[in-house]
């Protein structure tokens, strides 16, 4: 999987589109990509609209990305969780760690509303 960041909606917010699967096979790739993105910005939206599956490794990678963003005084919000992916966040109680939005646009706009 090729992970990429898009800042066209807001230059201060990196929108990362996740699709297919995030599992033990590619979760390290996500974390490695995130390490370079966090040098550009500390505000992120992970758009999960096209994410079909996530396992514990993928969940761990996303939580790790959140921790790295928070360390830089930023945040990571989730958007567009499908029912299968949402169930993983629900069952593991990881959803309590994230702000979750129905779509990436509303997640990006939420950063504007939280600025001082």
C-alpha positions in Angstrom: 0.0 0.0 0.0 1.2 3.5 -0.8 0.3 6.0 1.9 0.2 9.6 0.9 -0.7 12.9 2.6 -2.8 15.7 1.0 -2.9 19.2 2.3 -5.0 20.8 -0.4 -8.1 21.2 1.8 -6.1 23.1 4.4 -2.3 23.6 4.3 -2.0 23.0 8.0 -3.9 19.7 8.1 -2.6 16.6 6.4 -5.4 14.3 5.1 -4.2 10.7 4.8 -6.4 8.4 2.7 -6.4 4.9 4.0 -7.8 2.2 1.8 -7.9 -1.6 1.5 -6.3 -3.2 4.5 -4.1 -2.1 7.4 -2.6 -5.1 9.0 0.7 -6.6 10.0 1.9 -6.6 6.4 1.8 -2.8 6.0 1.3 -1.2 9.5 5.1 -0.4 9.7 4.9 1.3 6.4 2.2 3.6 7.7 4.2 4.4 10.8 7.3 5.1 8.7 5.4 7.4 6.4 3.9 9.2 9.3 7.4 10.0 10.7 8.1 12.1 7.7 4.7 13.7 7.6 4.9 14.8 11.2 7.8 17.0 10.2 5.5 18.9 7.9 2.4 19.4 10.2 1.1 18.1 13.4 -2.6 18.1 12.5 -4.0 15.0 10.7 -7.1 13.4 9.4 -7.1 9.8 8.5 -9.8 9.3 6.0 -11.0 5.7 6.4 -13.8 5.8 3.9 -12.2 3.2 1.7 -10.6 1.2 4.5 -12.1 -2.3 4.4 -10.2 -4.1 7.2 -7.9 -3.3 10.1 -6.3 -5.7 12.5 -4.5 -5.2 15.9 -1.3 -4.2 14.1 -3.1 -1.6 12.1 -4.9 -0.3 15.1 -1.6 -0.1 17.0 0.0 1.8 14.1 -2.9 4.4 14.1 -2.7 4.8 17.9 1.1 5.3 17.6 0.5 8.0 14.9 -1.9 9.7 17.3 0.7 9.6 20.1 3.4 11.1 17.8 1.0 13.9 16.7 0.1 14.7 20.3 3.8 14.8 21.3 4.1 17.6 18.7 1.1 19.5 20.2 -1.1 18.3 17.3 -3.9 15.9 16.9 -5.1 13.1 14.6 -8.8 12.7 13.8 -10.5 9.8 12.1 -13.2 10.2 9.4 -15.5 7.9 7.4 -15.2 4.7 9.4 -17.1 1.9 7.8 -19.0 -0.6 10.0 -16.3 -3.3 10.1 -13.5 -0.8 11.0 -15.7 1.1 13.5 -16.4 -2.2 15.2 -12.7 -2.8 15.8 -12.4 0.7 17.4 -15.5 0.0 19.4 -14.6 -3.4 20.7 -11.1 -2.3 21.7 -12.3 0.9 23.2 -9.8 2.8 21.0 -12.6 5.0 19.8 -12.3 6.9 23.1 -8.9 8.1 22.0 -10.0 9.7 18.8 -12.4 12.4 17.5 -14.4 10.6 14.8 -16.2 12.4 12.0 -18.5 11.2 9.3 -16.3 12.5 6.5 -12.9 14.1 6.0 -14.2 17.5 5.2 -16.0 17.9 8.6 -12.9 16.6 10.4 -10.7 19.2 8.6 -13.2 21.9 9.5 -13.2 20.9 13.1 -9.5 22.0 13.4 -10.6 25.5 12.3 -13.2 25.6 15.0 -10.7 24.6 17.7 -8.1 27.2 17.0 -7.7 29.9 19.6 
